[in-house]
Amino acid sequence: MAMTVWLDEKMVDPLLQILRRGAEPNQLAFSTALGFTLGIFPICGVTVLLCGMAIALLGSLSHSPTVLLANFIATPIELSLLVPFLRFGEALSGGPHFPLTSDAFKKVLTGQASHQLLFSIAHALLGWLVVAPIILATPYILFLPIFKVLVPKFHSVPLSPRRQLHSHSEVRLKVRDV
């Protein structure tokens, strides 16, 4: 019961608010794919900063609440993809295999493996950079038809009105005496 309430508050309600506000399906699909792609960035703790920078750079091309919601949803997936990105980057670069053992963790904490840790972070980034275009394209292709159905269904006002909101006779200009 508590999990359902949490899911409703943190995921379903924000999604419904986004759909009711009437963003374009293309923008929502792109923003979802962007938030998800940046949300699985292999350095924990910087995904929100990356999303903020992407939103600032892209401006009206992205829908910021959707980017951040997708980023939030991608967090558990980010943690599960750290090792695959690391191993893929190691395979691409032909670099040494970073051991993921308790002894290696102790060396990292004591500073004995700092250069190895930097190389492993670089390998994980390389793995993510190679896969990121595919990760960006896949959710976009999957979510575009879904948003094309959901946006008209949940949006209360049509996206492109058939008639003008105000006829020319209804609009009167106020003229001030100067």
Secondary structure, 3 states (H helix, E strand, C coil): CHHHHHHHHHHHHHHHHHHHHCCCHHHHHHHHHHHHHHHCCCCCCCHHHHHHHHHHHHHHHCCHHHHHHHHHHHHHHHHHHHHHHHHHHHHHHCCCCCCCCHHHHHHHHHCCCHHHHHHHHHHHHHHHHHHHHHHHHHHHHHHHHHHHHHHHHHCCCCCCCCCCCCCCCCCCCCCCCC
